[in-house]
Amino acid sequence: MTGTDDDRLVDALPADEERVVEAALRPRSLAEFIGQDRVREQLGLVLQAARTRGGVPDHVLLSGPPGLGKTSLAMIIATEMQVPLRVTSGPAIQHAGDLAAVLSSLGEGEVLFLDEIHRMARPAEELLYMAMEDFRVDVIVGKGPGATAIPLELPHFTVVGATTRAGLLPGPLRDRFGFTAHMDFYAPAELEQVLTRSARLLNVPLEPDGGAEVAGRSRGTPRIANRLLRRVRDYAQVKADGAVTRAIARAALEIYEVDEQGLDRLDRGVLEALVSRFGGGPVGLSTLAVAVGEERETVEEVAEPFLVRAGLLARTPRGRIATAAAWRHLGLTPPTSLAPAAAPLELFDAASESTGR
């Protein structure tokens, strides 16, 4: 599909079909994919070599935080190899039979995308080992002493696994991927390129300073950048002439409660609870979740990663604490206990102190 086709697709979509719009904004080739330069280069070599051999690419494992383009890369792999893409997820495969049914329906060269692969059930995981390495599975028929294993040969295919928590993958599964890549957060300049492309597809007049403002509040994540762009577009269409400038972007994101560092309502709620109710901590995760009226998992998986990366929150053995930067971000003076620690002693000074000299 060409860029002109993309334009027509977006124009034809109802404004409330956010998921369809997001799909329309996905890049369709490695050449269109912005950012992750090293991953793109390495993956391009893998795919080009497979096309040259007339074979199937090695299995691919993509890891990294949500929203960085793992699903888009899986779709690009299938497109570049000109084969169908089969999509499923780890939580959807809870039995070995579920996976066997998916594998047995694959055609030669197809790409099987397993999102959140670390959440796959262990019996299915063990079945996947053999399928990835030997392209066959043993289907168990019956139970108990009368059970019979029927070998089932599979066509050659490529597994593309995506995970946000690579550390939870068992070693035997991780070792069966011929190519692994970790995707990093985007720099603001890269997000500006993403926004420029998305604005063109959405027919949104985006000024460079407006794009920079949105990029700076997008937490290094293209998915968030595109979502904020759509909200700023709505504001610009209703409150202004439709063009997104820095002033329009700031006014829109203030309404949607996204501050200059990209913190949203939940992020600030966590920091305010830590500081105002618990004196900066330490406080346990469950207690903190109750204080902000959210589930423990929501605080741990949605708010905490960004707050820790931004240097606003720290995890300690005794619980979560707000850093001095968090106090300042809320417009408060940090307590003296959060003053910078004294410079570490030099080796010989430390030795003298320990001997009393």
Contacts in CASP RR format, 6 or more apart in sequence:
PFRMAT RR
TARGET T0000
AUTHOR 0000-0000-0000
METHOD contacts of the structure
MODEL  1
MTGTDDDRLVDALPADEERVVEAALRPRSLAEFIGQDRVREQLGLVLQAA
RTRGGVPDHVLLSGPPGLGKTSLAMIIATEMQVPLRVTSGPAIQHAGDLA
AVLSSLGEGEVLFLDEIHRMARPAEELLYMAMEDFRVDVIVGKGPGATAI
PLELPHFTVVGATTRAGLLPGPLRDRFGFTAHMDFYAPAELEQVLTRSAR
LLNVPLEPDGGAEVAGRSRGTPRIANRLLRRVRDYAQVKADGAVTRAIAR
AALEIYEVDEQGLDRLDRGVLEALVSRFGGGPVGLSTLAVAVGEERETVE
EVAEPFLVRAGLLARTPRGRIATAAAWRHLGLTPPTSLAPAAAPLELFDA
ASESTGR
1 9 0 8 1.000
1 28 0 8 1.000
3 201 0 8 1.000
6 24 0 8 1.000
6 201 0 8 1.000
7 200 0 8 1.000
7 201 0 8 1.000
7 203 0 8 1.000
9 24 0 8 1.000
10 21 0 8 1.000
10 24 0 8 1.000
10 25 0 8 1.000
10 201 0 8 1.000
10 202 0 8 1.000
10 203 0 8 1.000
11 203 0 8 1.000
13 20 0 8 1.000
13 21 0 8 1.000
13 24 0 8 1.000
18 230 0 8 1.000
21 202 0 8 1.000
21 230 0 8 1.000
22 223 0 8 1.000
22 226 0 8 1.000
22 227 0 8 1.000
24 201 0 8 1.000
25 197 0 8 1.000
25 198 0 8 1.000
25 201 0 8 1.000
25 202 0 8 1.000
25 226 0 8 1.000
26 71 0 8 1.000
26 72 0 8 1.000
26 75 0 8 1.000
27 33 0 8 1.000
27 34 0 8 1.000
27 72 0 8 1.000
27 76 0 8 1.000
28 75 0 8 1.000
28 76 0 8 1.000
28 79 0 8 1.000
29 76 0 8 1.000
29 79 0 8 1.000
29 80 0 8 1.000
30 40 0 8 1.000
30 43 0 8 1.000
30 44 0 8 1.000
30 47 0 8 1.000
30 76 0 8 1.000
30 80 0 8 1.000
32 197 0 8 1.000
33 40 0 8 1.000
33 72 0 8 1.000
33 73 0 8 1.000
33 76 0 8 1.000
34 190 0 8 1.000
34 193 0 8 1.000
34 194 0 8 1.000
34 197 0 8 1.000
34 222 0 8 1.000
35 186 0 8 1.000
35 190 0 8 1.000
35 193 0 8 1.000
36 68 0 8 1.000
36 69 0 8 1.000
36 183 0 8 1.000
36 184 0 8 1.000
39 62 0 8 1.000
39 73 0 8 1.000
39 181 0 8 1.000
39 182 0 8 1.000
39 183 0 8 1.000
42 179 0 8 1.000
42 181 0 8 1.000
43 60 0 8 1.000
43 73 0 8 1.000
43 77 0 8 1.000
43 179 0 8 1.000
43 181 0 8 1.000
44 80 0 8 1.000
46 57 0 8 1.000
46 58 0 8 1.000
46 60 0 8 1.000
46 179 0 8 1.000
47 57 0 8 1.000
47 77 0 8 1.000
47 80 0 8 1.000
47 81 0 8 1.000
50 56 0 8 1.000
50 57 0 8 1.000
50 58 0 8 1.000
50 81 0 8 1.000
51 80 0 8 1.000
51 81 0 8 1.000
55 109 0 8 1.000
55 156 0 8 1.000
56 81 0 8 1.000
56 109 0 8 1.000
56 156 0 8 1.000
56 157 0 8 1.000
56 158 0 8 1.000
57 77 0 8 1.000
57 81 0 8 1.000
57 158 0 8 1.000
57 179 0 8 1.000
58 158 0 8 1.000
58 177 0 8 1.000
58 178 0 8 1.000
58 179 0 8 1.000
59 132 0 8 1.000
59 158 0 8 1.000
59 159 0 8 1.000
59 160 0 8 1.000
59 161 0 8 1.000
59 176 0 8 1.000
59 177 0 8 1.000
59 178 0 8 1.000
59 179 0 8 1.000
60 74 0 8 1.000
60 77 0 8 1.000
60 158 0 8 1.000
60 159 0 8 1.000
60 160 0 8 1.000
60 161 0 8 1.000
60 177 0 8 1.000
60 178 0 8 1.000
60 179 0 8 1.000
60 180 0 8 1.000
60 181 0 8 1.000
61 117 0 8 1.000
61 160 0 8 1.000
61 161 0 8 1.000
61 162 0 8 1.000
61 163 0 8 1.000
61 166 0 8 1.000
61 169 0 8 1.000
61 174 0 8 1.000
61 177 0 8 1.000
61 178 0 8 1.000
61 179 0 8 1.000
61 180 0 8 1.000
61 181 0 8 1.000
62 70 0 8 1.000
62 73 0 8 1.000
62 74 0 8 1.000
62 160 0 8 1.000
62 161 0 8 1.000
62 162 0 8 1.000
62 163 0 8 1.000
62 180 0 8 1.000
62 181 0 8 1.000
62 183 0 8 1.000
63 70 0 8 1.000
63 162 0 8 1.000
63 163 0 8 1.000
63 164 0 8 1.000
63 166 0 8 1.000
63 180 0 8 1.000
63 181 0 8 1.000
63 182 0 8 1.000
63 183 0 8 1.000
64 70 0 8 1.000
64 163 0 8 1.000
64 164 0 8 1.000
64 166 0 8 1.000
64 182 0 8 1.000
64 183 0 8 1.000
64 184 0 8 1.000
65 164 0 8 1.000
65 183 0 8 1.000
65 185 0 8 1.000
65 221 0 8 1.000
65 305 0 8 1.000
66 164 0 8 1.000
66 221 0 8 1.000
66 223 0 8 1.000
67 221 0 8 1.000
67 222 0 8 1.000
67 223 0 8 1.000
67 224 0 8 1.000
68 183 0 8 1.000
68 184 0 8 1.000
68 185 0 8 1.000
68 186 0 8 1.000
68 221 0 8 1.000
68 222 0 8 1.000
68 223 0 8 1.000
69 183 0 8 1.000
69 222 0 8 1.000
69 223 0 8 1.000
70 115 0 8 1.000
70 162 0 8 1.000
70 183 0 8 1.000
71 113 0 8 1.000
71 115 0 8 1.000
71 162 0 8 1.000
73 160 0 8 1.000
74 85 0 8 1.000
74 87 0 8 1.000
74 111 0 8 1.000
74 113 0 8 1.000
74 160 0 8 1.000
74 161 0 8 1.000
74 162 0 8 1.000
75 85 0 8 1.000
75 113 0 8 1.000
77 85 0 8 1.000
77 111 0 8 1.000
77 158 0 8 1.000
77 160 0 8 1.000
78 84 0 8 1.000
78 85 0 8 1.000
78 110 0 8 1.000
78 111 0 8 1.000
78 113 0 8 1.000
81 109 0 8 1.000
81 111 0 8 1.000
81 158 0 8 1.000
83 109 0 8 1.000
83 110 0 8 1.000
83 111 0 8 1.000
84 107 0 8 1.000
84 110 0 8 1.000
84 111 0 8 1.000
85 110 0 8 1.000
85 111 0 8 1.000
85 113 0 8 1.000
86 102 0 8 1.000
86 105 0 8 1.000
86 106 0 8 1.000
86 110 0 8 1.000
86 111 0 8 1.000
86 112 0 8 1.000
86 113 0 8 1.000
87 113 0 8 1.000
87 115 0 8 1.000
88 102 0 8 1.000
88 112 0 8 1.000
88 113 0 8 1.000
88 114 0 8 1.000
88 115 0 8 1.000
89 114 0 8 1.000
89 115 0 8 1.000
89 116 0 8 1.000
89 119 0 8 1.000
90 114 0 8 1.000
90 115 0 8 1.000
90 116 0 8 1.000
90 117 0 8 1.000
90 118 0 8 1.000
90 119 0 8 1.000
90 120 0 8 1.000
90 121 0 8 1.000
91 116 0 8 1.000
91 119 0 8 1.000
91 120 0 8 1.000
92 98 0 8 1.000
93 99 0 8 1.000
93 102 0 8 1.000
93 114 0 8 1.000
93 120 0 8 1.000
93 121 0 8 1.000
93 124 0 8 1.000
94 121 0 8 1.000
94 124 0 8 1.000
95 121 0 8 1.000
95 123 0 8 1.000
95 124 0 8 1.000
96 121 0 8 1.000
96 123 0 8 1.000
96 124 0 8 1.000
96 126 0 8 1.000
96 127 0 8 1.000
96 140 0 8 1.000
97 124 0 8 1.000
97 127 0 8 1.000
97 139 0 8 1.000
98 124 0 8 1.000
99 120 0 8 1.000
99 124 0 8 1.000
99 127 0 8 1.000
99 128 0 8 1.000
99 131 0 8 1.000
100 127 0 8 1.000
100 137 0 8 1.000
100 139 0 8 1.000
100 152 0 8 1.000
102 112 0 8 1.000
103 112 0 8 1.000
103 131 0 8 1.000
103 137 0 8 1.000
103 154 0 8 1.000
103 157 0 8 1.000
104 137 0 8 1.000
104 152 0 8 1.000
104 154 0 8 1.000
106 112 0 8 1.000
106 154 0 8 1.000
106 155 0 8 1.000
106 157 0 8 1.000
107 155 0 8 1.000
107 157 0 8 1.000
108 155 0 8 1.000
108 156 0 8 1.000
108 157 0 8 1.000
109 155 0 8 1.000
109 156 0 8 1.000
109 157 0 8 1.000
109 158 0 8 1.000
110 155 0 8 1.000
110 157 0 8 1.000
110 158 0 8 1.000
111 157 0 8 1.000
111 158 0 8 1.000
111 159 0 8 1.000
111 160 0 8 1.000
112 157 0 8 1.000
112 158 0 8 1.000
112 159 0 8 1.000
112 160 0 8 1.000
113 160 0 8 1.000
113 161 0 8 1.000
113 162 0 8 1.000
114 120 0 8 1.000
114 159 0 8 1.000
114 160 0 8 1.000
114 161 0 8 1.000
114 162 0 8 1.000
115 161 0 8 1.000
115 162 0 8 1.000
116 162 0 8 1.000
116 163 0 8 1.000
116 164 0 8 1.000
117 161 0 8 1.000
117 162 0 8 1.000
117 163 0 8 1.000
117 169 0 8 1.000
117 173 0 8 1.000
118 163 0 8 1.000
118 164 0 8 1.000
118 165 0 8 1.000
118 166 0 8 1.000
118 167 0 8 1.000
118 168 0 8 1.000
118 169 0 8 1.000
120 128 0 8 1.000
125 170 0 8 1.000
125 173 0 8 1.000
127 137 0 8 1.000
128 159 0 8 1.000
128 173 0 8 1.000
129 172 0 8 1.000
129 173 0 8 1.000
129 176 0 8 1.000
130 136 0 8 1.000
130 137 0 8 1.000
130 138 0 8 1.000
131 137 0 8 1.000
131 154 0 8 1.000
132 159 0 8 1.000
132 176 0 8 1.000
132 177 0 8 1.000
133 176 0 8 1.000
135 153 0 8 1.000
135 154 0 8 1.000
135 155 0 8 1.000
135 156 0 8 1.000
135 157 0 8 1.000
136 151 0 8 1.000
136 152 0 8 1.000
136 153 0 8 1.000
136 154 0 8 1.000
137 151 0 8 1.000
137 152 0 8 1.000
137 154 0 8 1.000
138 149 0 8 1.000
138 150 0 8 1.000
138 151 0 8 1.000
138 152 0 8 1.000
139 149 0 8 1.000
139 150 0 8 1.000
139 151 0 8 1.000
139 152 0 8 1.000
140 147 0 8 1.000
140 148 0 8 1.000
140 149 0 8 1.000
140 150 0 8 1.000
141 147 0 8 1.000
141 148 0 8 1.000
141 149 0 8 1.000
141 150 0 8 1.000
142 148 0 8 1.000
159 177 0 8 1.000
161 177 0 8 1.000
163 169 0 8 1.000
166 174 0 8 1.000
166 182 0 8 1.000
174 180 0 8 1.000
185 219 0 8 1.000
185 220 0 8 1.000
185 221 0 8 1.000
185 309 0 8 1.000
186 194 0 8 1.000
186 218 0 8 1.000
186 220 0 8 1.000
186 221 0 8 1.000
186 222 0 8 1.000
186 225 0 8 1.000
187 220 0 8 1.000
188 212 0 8 1.000
188 215 0 8 1.000
188 216 0 8 1.000
188 220 0 8 1.000
189 215 0 8 1.000
191 214 0 8 1.000
191 215 0 8 1.000
191 216 0 8 1.000
191 218 0 8 1.000
191 220 0 8 1.000
191 222 0 8 1.000
191 225 0 8 1.000
192 208 0 8 1.000
192 211 0 8 1.000
192 212 0 8 1.000
192 215 0 8 1.000
194 215 0 8 1.000
194 222 0 8 1.000
194 225 0 8 1.000
194 226 0 8 1.000
195 206 0 8 1.000
195 211 0 8 1.000
195 214 0 8 1.000
195 215 0 8 1.000
195 225 0 8 1.000
195 226 0 8 1.000
195 229 0 8 1.000
196 206 0 8 1.000
196 211 0 8 1.000
198 204 0 8 1.000
198 225 0 8 1.000
198 226 0 8 1.000
198 229 0 8 1.000
199 205 0 8 1.000
199 206 0 8 1.000
199 211 0 8 1.000
199 229 0 8 1.000
199 244 0 8 1.000
202 229 0 8 1.000
202 230 0 8 1.000
202 233 0 8 1.000
204 229 0 8 1.000
204 233 0 8 1.000
204 236 0 8 1.000
204 242 0 8 1.000
204 244 0 8 1.000
205 242 0 8 1.000
205 243 0 8 1.000
205 244 0 8 1.000
206 229 0 8 1.000
206 243 0 8 1.000
206 244 0 8 1.000
207 243 0 8 1.000
207 244 0 8 1.000
207 245 0 8 1.000
207 246 0 8 1.000
209 245 0 8 1.000
209 246 0 8 1.000
210 244 0 8 1.000
210 245 0 8 1.000
210 246 0 8 1.000
210 248 0 8 1.000
210 249 0 8 1.000
211 229 0 8 1.000
211 244 0 8 1.000
211 246 0 8 1.000
211 249 0 8 1.000
212 246 0 8 1.000
213 246 0 8 1.000
213 249 0 8 1.000
213 250 0 8 1.000
213 253 0 8 1.000
214 225 0 8 1.000
214 228 0 8 1.000
214 229 0 8 1.000
214 232 0 8 1.000
214 244 0 8 1.000
214 249 0 8 1.000
214 253 0 8 1.000
215 225 0 8 1.000
216 260 0 8 1.000
216 262 0 8 1.000
217 228 0 8 1.000
217 253 0 8 1.000
217 258 0 8 1.000
217 259 0 8 1.000
217 260 0 8 1.000
217 261 0 8 1.000
217 262 0 8 1.000
218 224 0 8 1.000
218 225 0 8 1.000
218 228 0 8 1.000
218 262 0 8 1.000
219 262 0 8 1.000
219 306 0 8 1.000
228 253 0 8 1.000
228 256 0 8 1.000
228 258 0 8 1.000
229 244 0 8 1.000
231 252 0 8 1.000
231 253 0 8 1.000
231 256 0 8 1.000
232 244 0 8 1.000
232 248 0 8 1.000
232 249 0 8 1.000
232 252 0 8 1.000
232 253 0 8 1.000
233 242 0 8 1.000
233 244 0 8 1.000
234 252 0 8 1.000
235 248 0 8 1.000
235 251 0 8 1.000
235 252 0 8 1.000
235 255 0 8 1.000
236 242 0 8 1.000
236 243 0 8 1.000
236 244 0 8 1.000
236 248 0 8 1.000
236 252 0 8 1.000
239 248 0 8 1.000
239 251 0 8 1.000
239 252 0 8 1.000
240 248 0 8 1.000
242 248 0 8 1.000
253 259 0 8 1.000
257 264 0 8 1.000
257 265 0 8 1.000
257 268 0 8 1.000
258 264 0 8 1.000
259 268 0 8 1.000
261 310 0 8 1.000
261 329 0 8 1.000
263 271 0 8 1.000
263 306 0 8 1.000
263 307 0 8 1.000
263 310 0 8 1.000
263 312 0 8 1.000
263 329 0 8 1.000
266 292 0 8 1.000
266 294 0 8 1.000
266 298 0 8 1.000
266 299 0 8 1.000
266 302 0 8 1.000
266 303 0 8 1.000
267 303 0 8 1.000
267 306 0 8 1.000
267 307 0 8 1.000
268 330 0 8 1.000
269 292 0 8 1.000
270 288 0 8 1.000
270 292 0 8 1.000
270 299 0 8 1.000
270 303 0 8 1.000
270 304 0 8 1.000
270 307 0 8 1.000
270 313 0 8 1.000
271 307 0 8 1.000
271 312 0 8 1.000
271 313 0 8 1.000
271 322 0 8 1.000
271 326 0 8 1.000
271 329 0 8 1.000
271 330 0 8 1.000
272 330 0 8 1.000
273 288 0 8 1.000
273 291 0 8 1.000
273 292 0 8 1.000
274 280 0 8 1.000
274 281 0 8 1.000
274 283 0 8 1.000
274 288 0 8 1.000
274 313 0 8 1.000
274 320 0 8 1.000
274 321 0 8 1.000
274 322 0 8 1.000
274 326 0 8 1.000
275 322 0 8 1.000
275 326 0 8 1.000
275 327 0 8 1.000
275 330 0 8 1.000
275 332 0 8 1.000
277 291 0 8 1.000
278 287 0 8 1.000
278 288 0 8 1.000
278 291 0 8 1.000
279 322 0 8 1.000
279 335 0 8 1.000
280 321 0 8 1.000
280 322 0 8 1.000
280 326 0 8 1.000
280 327 0 8 1.000
280 335 0 8 1.000
281 319 0 8 1.000
281 320 0 8 1.000
281 321 0 8 1.000
281 322 0 8 1.000
282 316 0 8 1.000
282 318 0 8 1.000
282 319 0 8 1.000
282 320 0 8 1.000
282 321 0 8 1.000
283 291 0 8 1.000
283 319 0 8 1.000
283 320 0 8 1.000
283 321 0 8 1.000
284 319 0 8 1.000
284 320 0 8 1.000
285 296 0 8 1.000
285 299 0 8 1.000
285 300 0 8 1.000
285 319 0 8 1.000
285 320 0 8 1.000
286 296 0 8 1.000
288 299 0 8 1.000
288 320 0 8 1.000
289 295 0 8 1.000
289 296 0 8 1.000
289 298 0 8 1.000
289 299 0 8 1.000
292 299 0 8 1.000
304 313 0 8 1.000
304 315 0 8 1.000
304 320 0 8 1.000
307 313 0 8 1.000
307 326 0 8 1.000
308 314 0 8 1.000
308 315 0 8 1.000
310 325 0 8 1.000
311 323 0 8 1.000
311 325 0 8 1.000
311 326 0 8 1.000
312 322 0 8 1.000
312 323 0 8 1.000
312 325 0 8 1.000
312 326 0 8 1.000
312 329 0 8 1.000
313 320 0 8 1.000
313 321 0 8 1.000
313 322 0 8 1.000
313 323 0 8 1.000
313 326 0 8 1.000
314 320 0 8 1.000
314 321 0 8 1.000
314 323 0 8 1.000
323 338 0 8 1.000
324 334 0 8 1.000
324 338 0 8 1.000
324 339 0 8 1.000
327 333 0 8 1.000
327 334 0 8 1.000
327 335 0 8 1.000
327 338 0 8 1.000
328 334 0 8 1.000
345 353 0 8 1.000
END
